[in-house]
Amino acid sequence: MELEREVDIRDYIRIIRRRFWIILSVFGFSLILTILYFIYSPPLYTSSSTILVKKVETLFGGGYFPSPTEEELTNHIYLLKSDPVLRKTAMSFTKEELERIEFSGSEDALRKIKRDIENGQIEIGTEGESRIIKIKVTEINPYRSMLIANRLAMVYKDFDIEMKREDAHSTYSFIENQINVVKKDLEDAEKKLKAFKEEHGILGLSAEVEGFIQQMAEIEKEFRKASVEAQALEMQLKTVESRLGDREKMLLSEASETSYELLLDLKDQLTSLENQRADLLIQGYSRTDQKIQSVEQAVSSVKIKMDEVIRDLLEKRGVLNPLEEIKDLLQKSLYLTVDWTVAETRKEAFEDVLSYYEEKLKEIPERDLMLAQLEREKQANENIYMMLIENKEQAQISEVSERGDIFILDLAVMPKEPNILSKVKKGILFIILGFLLGIGVGFIVDYIDSAIRDEGEISRVSGLPVLASIPLIDVGRKETFILTDKNLSSSTAESFRRLRTNIKLSRADGLPSSILVTGPNKGSGKSMIAINLALSFASVGENVILVDTDLRRASIGSYLGISNSGGLTDLLIGQVEKPEVFKFNSIDVISSGTLPPNPSELLDSNRMRELINKWEEDYDLVILDSPPLLTVSDSSILANEVEETLIVVSYGETTRNMITQTAELLKRLSIKTLGFVMNKVHFSREYGYYHYYYKDYKGYK
């Protein structure tokens, strides 16, 4: 069962300490690569051109919104990096220029320019909070760096003009098509009128009817003019909306609905004013009359109020916020909507007036009526034709005069000296990346490495407690650490005191009579743990015997400097009746004796069980040092004969899989276990704070 555990920053620090040499190696390798880059990479040359995004007076200008905004500048930067602009730039190079900048062709130029943008050799960004965009190109060829920087600026200026002329050209094309239609209608009307006059021998209409027809033709001209204007605005509106995505169209629809509700009252006022103007025209007032001029001023005032409502909608109500990136398109769309509303209202007003005139026309005698209709049709088409010619010229002037929003401030010049700073920046970046890569590799290695290095990990894997961590003894020392009066104040001695205390407190009924000390794998240091644990208990007055039951690789005798003769094996096979008990400090020690060929059979004998029972009667505590648990069956046999078992694992050597197998074996054989001891711990790496606290605590007397 694995237990939950909070992540501590010290866990990460320990990983860095553990994998210090790996991190240092990766960092050192990156440092070497950086030095090689400085030495062998060709010199780099940097050129830069700058462009200014003009402040255009729009619905959002004039103090309502800063134009262009940061988002709009971002759009310009995005367009500068877009495929159409880069492709036009690559296609603009002449054959001589391609050879000089060492590109094989336009496609090769496009591919390399895109690559340079991706790897940062071409940087496009704003200068602070200004409306200036800088194009900085760094290349090994100085002429190439200058040419690309300049050509990008010039191509983008032309590209911006083309985009701005699109709307004006669509209006021009629409008017031109209307002119062709109206011209044909005018020619047909003139032919019909001429034919009718010749057929009936009529020279013209009476003065009264002619005046009526002229007035009606003027009304029809106004109606057709409003219709054409509304259609042109609708076409422009569709062109703008075609550039929007689905999300933007939905948001724009919501904004339009909101604006329509706010503009409804103003639209009613506009309708009323247009009807007044139409009535005045019916009554015979000319366009220059003061009354009509007054109505037209009122119409202009209502239109200004509509603009103010749109500004308030966008500025104060936050409709613009989700559409910052399409602000230009949104403002243009809403502005066109206002103009279209005005045109539609005017069209509806004149349509009603035209219906009135058509009813009055029916009162004229039939022959005069036919002539009047033909005269009206001819005059109306003539007026509309002239109006369209005028509008076409205006649209053509608007298209030609469009110069876009981009102004080139500075063109790049060919650099004479290499850019050392660019290399330095890359070198620093390589060093930082090398350092981060080293840490990343260190953490990956630590994750892949299954060796146990943490008390919490042992508990999570096995479900058993860790009673103590024993520090690694200095590898330069030849002798093994043995607890004596001289080293009782050391941190290692304190670790064994902690182990002793935790063993006592782990059982409700007090100290066990016998403990088997073993481990999952060889080399865990179990014998050293057994010796010092026995000495620690003896130091507090316990009567302790230590028996070396590792009949395969006995080591207690060599650690304590005692003879193996007359030991446990000799006693079990009957060579001696009484074992030789050595006194070491305050504990009794029985060595392994002669190593037998069949240790498992000897340890599983009745004689061995009798000896354990006798030692438990004669001593307060019996400690048995046994072989590794997962290697041979000796420890499993003895574990069922003692009261408790203590498992010793080695820091950085025992793996998680070994811990898992040990826990499963203990559970399967129903072996009573006190818990684990983690030996050979690098306290300076893992638990440096432990030494600080212990040393600080020792200072108090």
Helices and strands as residue ranges (DSSP letters): H 9-18, H 20-40, E 45-53, H 70-80, H 83-91, H 95-100, H 106-118, E 122-126, E 132-139, H 142-200, H 207-241, H 246-282, H 290-315, G 321-326, H 327-361, H 366-401, E 406-410, H 420-448, H 455-462, E 466-471, G 485-487, H 491-505, E 514-518, H 526-538, E 544-548, H 556-560, H 568-572, E 582-584, E 587-590, H 599-603, H 606-618, E 621-625, H 634-639, E 644-650, H 656-668, E 673-681, H 683-686, H 688-698
